[in-house]
Each structure stands twice: as C-alpha cells, then as structure tokens.
C-alpha cells in the first residue's frame, strides 16, 4: 500500500477509538490492514465498536494484523524533523509488516490474525442525514447521557427511525434531551419504528474526529428482530458499527408535559448570565453542589438566586432580575412560587439553545410553593423540535 503520510495518519486517528487497548487478547489491540484492488481497509474492533477506514492507493492483495500503538508511533517517527506540509506529503509504503519511506524502513510488530475477533458486518444505509444537522442535534442531546457505568443502558443515545425522522434521545435520570433530524430514505422505510442504543462515548469520539465533515451520513439500524442488533454510521470512507446496548430505552413520551400551570418565556443570554453568577455564588458561600432557584415574588417579578444552606441567610438573598413573559398562566398563578435547578444542568440545557434568543420554561404544577415535576425547556419559534426535561432539585425540610 502506497499513499501519503497525512492520509494514513488521519485514518489511524479515526480507527483508534475502536482499538481495545486494555484487552487481555493482544490481537484486539491491533489494526487489521486488508489490501487489494488499489484499496486498503484499516479495521479495529473492541468487541462493541468496529471502526474501518477505506483508503485509495496502490496496493497488492494481502492482510496483516499490526500492533496499533507501535504503528502509530513509528508513522510519526518517520517524519520527525520535517515541516508539517512536507510531513503530510511524504510518501509512505506499508507492505505486510514493513513501514517505509525514502529514508527509513522498519518492521512493525505483527499479531496473530487468527486470534483477532472479527467485527459484525456493517449495515447498508437505510437513510441518509445531513452531517451539519445530525452533529448539531447530537451535540445538544449528548450532555444528557449518563456517565455511570453501573447504568450502561443510560450511557447510550437512543436512535429511533420512524418514517423520514431520526429521533435522538438521552437521559441520566435527572434530565432528558430529545432532538430530531430529517432523514432521507435510501431504501423502503421500515414498516414500524426501529430503535437502537448507540454508545454515547463513541458518539463523542465521532464528533471530535469529524468536525469538518460536510458530506451526508448514512445510517443503518438493525433492531432486536435481527441477528446481532447493531447500528452503522457511514461517513465517506469511514464506517462505524456498534453492537446495540442490551435493554430498552425508557418510554419517555408521557414525561413531557402537555398541560402547564405556567409557561415562561425568558431571554436566554440574560438567564445564562444570571445562572453563572448564582452558581459561582453558591460555591463562594461554601454550598458547593447547591441549587439555584427561579423565584417569583408577590407581584410576579422573577429573579434567579443562589440557594444557600442557612434558611435565615437565604431570606436575605436577592437574586438577579429576569425579565419574562408568561405565555401560559397569570401572575397570580406564579406569585411566590419557585423552581430549583442543579445550576450545571440548567446551564447545559440553555447551551443547547445557543442559537436562539429566548427559551420557554414549561412548568406542569407547583406544590407547596415549588415545582416538583419535571419541567421542560423549548424554543419559541415552533420550528425547533428539540426538547429538554429537567428534574427540579427536591426541597428538604432544612432548606
């Protein structure tokens, strides 16, 4: 296989997040290199995620399994001392286990091909989505995915394909984010909605590696009715196939409120500034991890304030004024009511609406002066299908 150094380095960077670096089976720490028909395919598989990149270049038919880390380091060493542009264009040859340039030739540690667990076959694309739309929606949904491995089901993003809509959803039990992307069918659409749980950590890696990708993204899904439930994303010369996580994503549709005690439209930038000030103040007065609260006074004026542990001191706290408009409910409905938030979760939710001037907070009900049911954030233009649920921080007797 003969190609430019930059092309091979890019391919290795992409397939790296499919390497099982800590596997007890050394073969799974390798990259499978298959060549032929003037193409080379690099594949890694960590038992859950398979990543492959196909490169065009002069290549004879062959197959080898090479130690990934050694190959990556050796490739970098081949252009040590060169300028970036010269390094990018350096012609590299990888034949079997031999890595060569015009200056150096070195063997790379070869691993036992027979011990390499082959990944599941990638799926053909059922639909394609626009990369910009998909990545933008993915960035909004991902922060709501859990990071606790004791709940593996929630460390994934749920992909649901229904007709010409791909719905993405994630939750960590304290918040839930849902967004939708337009999908164009490449074959006949499934007769019923199809869902697969896609690892959130893989999607994070995907975003890092494809920041400038502009082409369409092909998506193939195979649910529980299939041989191995899995999903494949195709981005140009790259395919990423994941085994679906076991279990079913929570049925969450009923959690989004449809009737509200109040709906409050607020300027997003003002609310972000107020939330940052309140979170910093909570930390400054020694209540790290404490909530912030939207508070209405008797006349219906709204502030966002830090909540501190001392009830007597809390009565003397004055929050930041938040101009607002009630689109549902009246001043009487919200007078002396409050909604308490984890400030980091509130800021992450507001960041998902960074392209909007305002957001609307929908409150299902108040109980004893506080919102106790999940509240919903949405945009106001009716064109944005993204929704975000936040669980209010519970009230304790000492607060």
N, C-alpha and C positions, 0 to 999 in steps of 0.2 A: 504494500500500500504506500503510495507516494502522494503527499499533499503538503500544504503549508502548515508551519508550526502553529499559527494562530487558529486554524480550523481544528486541529487536533486538541489543542489546549482548551478551546471552547467546548468541544464535545466531552472531554474528560470532566470539565467543571459541571456540566449538566448531569452526566451519569453518576457523579459522585454521590448524590443523595439516594441512590439505590444500592450503594455498597454496604454490606453487612460487616462493618468494621470490627465489631466485637464478637463475631461468630466463632464458635469453637471449631467449626469446619473451615479450614483455611481457604478452601476453594471459593467459599461465598464472599471472601474478602477480595476477590479478583474481578477483573473485567473481561468478559468474553469478546474476543475480536474475531469476526467472521468476514472473510473477504471473497470476492468473486464478481464477475460481470462489471468490472470497473466501479465497484462499490465496496464500502466497508461498513459493517454494522457493529457498534460497540454496545454491549448489554451488561447491566448489573441487576442483581436481584437479592433483596434482603429478607426474603420469604413472604413479605407483604407487598412490597412495591418493586415493580420492574421498570427500569428506565433504559430506553435504547435510542441511539442517535445513528442515523444512516448518512455516511459521507460519500461524495463522489470523488473518485481519484483512481489513478492506475493501480490495479490490484489483481494479483493472481488468486485463484481459489485456494482457500485454506482456513484453518480455525486454530485458535490458541487461547488459553486462559492465562492472563498475566496478572501479577501482583499489582493491584491498583496504585497503592501509595508509592511503590518504587517506580512505576511507570510515570506517574505524575511528577515526582521529584526529578527523575532522570530527564524528562522532557524539558523541565525548567532549566536544568543544568546545561543542556545542550546550547542554550542561547545566553549563558552567563556572559556579562561584559558587552553585550550588543545593545544598540539603541532599541527602543520599543518598536519602531517601524521596521527596522531590519530584522528583529526577532520575529515579528508577525509574519514576514515574508520568507523566512528561512524554509527551505525545502527539507522535509523530514521523510524518512523511509522507515516503515515498521513492517518487517518481514519475519513472520514467526515470532521468535522471542528477541530478534535483533532490532534495536533502535539506532538509526544512523542519520547523520548529516554529512556535509562535505568535510567536516573537521573531526568528527568522532563517530565511533561505532561501539555500542555496549550491549551485552545481553541483559534482558530483564527476567527476573525470576518467574519461571513458568510453573503453574499449579496443575494439579491433576484434573483434567477435563471431565473425567468420568464421575468425579465427586461433586461436581457443580450441580446444584438443584436447578433444573430448568424452570423458568417462569411460565405462568399460564399464557396462552396465546392472546395477543392483543385483540380487541374487538374493533370491527369496522365502525366508522362513524355513522350513527343513526341520525344525528343532527349536526349542524354547524352553528356556532355563535360568533358574534363579533368579539375580537380579543379585547378591545377597549371597554366594551360594555361588560364583558364577563369579569375582567380583572377589577374594574371599578366596583362592581357589586360584591365580588369576593372580598375585597378589602373592607367593605362595610360589615360583612357577615362574620368574618373570621375572629374578630376580637371577642365575640360571644361564646366561642367554643371553649370547652373546659381543658385544663392542663393537667388534671389529676388522673394519673394512670389507673387509680382504683375504680374509675368510672370510664373505661375505654369507649363505651358507646357514645359518650358525650364529647370525646376528644376528636370527633369527626364532624364534617359538614354533610348534611343530608341533601343529596341531589335527587330531585323529583322531576321527571319529564312527563308532561301532560300536554298532548297536542303540540302546539308550537310555543310552549312556555317551559323554560327550565327554572325551577324554583330552588333556591339555596337557603338552608336554614341551619342555625347552630344555637346551642344553649349550654349554659353551665349551671342551670337550675335557678340562678339569681337574675338572669336576663336572657332574652331570646331575640334573635335577629332573623328577619326573613327578607329576602330580596328576589327579584325575578329578572330573567334575561330572555330576550326574544330568541327563539330557536328556529332554524330553517331545516326542514326535513330533507335528508338525502335519500331516504327510502320511505316506504309507507310507515306512518306513525304508529306506535303501539296502540292496541285496542283499549288498553287501560293504563292508568298512570304507573310509571315504573320508578322505583326508588332504590338508591344505593348509598351507603355511608362511606364517604371518601375522607381519608385521614387528613386532619387539619394541618399537621406538621408537614406533610408532603405538599400541600397547597401553599404553605408559607414559603417553602423552598422554591416552588414553581414561580411564585411572584418575584422572588429575588433574581432568578435566572432569566426571566423573560420580560424584563422591564421595558425593552424597546420592541418587542414582537408586535407586528401590526397585522399579520395575516389572520385568516379565520382559524377557529379552533374546532376540531372535530371531536364529538363526544359520543362514545358508545357505552351503553349500560346493559348489564345482564343481571336481572334480579334473582330472587330465590328459586324461581322456576328453572333456572339454568343449571349447568353442570357445576361451575365454580362462580358464584356471584361476584361480579367484578365490574370495574369501570375503566375505560381507556380514554385518555385525552391525547389528541394528535395535534401537534404544533409544528407544521412544516416537516422538517426531517427528524423530529423527536416524537416518541410515543412513551407515555407514562401509563402503566397499567397497575391498578391496585386491587388486591382482594378486598371485597367488601367486609366491613366490620360486622361481627355477629350481633344479632339483636335487631330490634326495630326502633326507629326514632320515635320519641313521644308524639302522640296525636295532640297537636298543639292548637289547632284551628280555633277551638272553643275558648282558648285562653285569651284571645284578642277580644277586648270588649267591643260591643256594638251599640250599647246604650250607656250614656255617660251622665254622671252628676254634674260634670263641668268639663269643658274643653277650653284650653287657654293657649292663645297664640302669642309667642314671645319672639323678640329679636334674638337671633342665635348668637351673634357676636357679643351682645350685652350679657347674655346668660353665661357664655363661656368665661368672660372676664370675672363675673360675679362668682362662678363656681371655683375658679382658680384662686381667687382671693380667700374664699371661705375655706377651701381645703388647706391652703397654707396656714390660715389662722387656727384651724383645728389642730394642726401639727405643732404650731408655735406654743399653744397653751397646754401642751402635754397630753392631748387626747388623740394620738396617732391612731388612725383607723376609724375615728368617729365620723358620724354622718354630717351632711349639710341639709338644710331644710328650706323649702319654699313655704312662706308664711303669709297668710292674708290677715290684715287687721280688721277691726270692726267696720271700717268704711270700705273695705275691699281693696286697699292698697297692697301691693305684693312686694315682698323682699326675699332675697336668698341670703341665709345666715348660717354661720357655723354653729354646730350643736356641741356644747361642752358639757363635761360630766357634772359640774356643780349646778343644781337647779336654781339656787339663789343667784349665782353669777349669770346664768342663762337669761334670767328675767331682765338683766341689764344690757344684754347684747342687742345691737342694732345692725340689721343686715343691709345689703346693697339693694337699692331700689330697682325693681324690674318692671318697666312699662309693659303692659299686656292688654290683650283684648279677649274678652270672653266670647267665644263663638257658640258655646252651649252653656246654659246656666246663667245665673244672675249674681250680682254682688252679694245678695242675701244668702245664696247657696254656698258661697265660698268664704264668707266672713268668719274669721277666727279658725280657719281650717289650715292644715299643713300637709306637706308630702316630704318625707325624709328619704334621702338618697345616699348610697355609697358614692362619694364625690368622684372617685376614679371611674366608676361605671357610668356616672352621669356624663362626664367629660368624653369618655369613649363613645357614648351614644350620640352626643352632639357632634363629634368629629365625623360621624357617618353622614351628617347633613352639611358638610363643609361647603358644598356648592349651593346651598340655599341661604336666603337672607333671614328666614324665620322658620320656626318649628312650632308644632302644636302638641301640647300635652293633653291627653285624654284620660280623665280620672273616672273610674267606674263608680266608686262610692266612698264616702267618708264615714268613719266610725269613731265616736268619742273625740272628734276634732282632728283625726288623722286619716290619711288614705292607707288602707290595709291590703287592698287587692292590687295585682299588677297594673301599672299604668303604662300607657302606650304613647310613644313619640312617633309623629309622622310629619311629612311635608304638607304644605298648604295648597300646592298648585293642582293637586289631583292627577298629575302626570307621573308622579314618583310612586312606584308600588312598594318601596322599601318600608318596613315597619319594625319597630324596636320596642320590646317589652322590658320594663324594669320592675323588679320587686322592691317595694318600699322597705326601708330599714324598719324593723319592728320596734315598738316602743316598750321600754322596760319601766317598771314602777319607779325606779330611782331617777329616771330621766326627766 
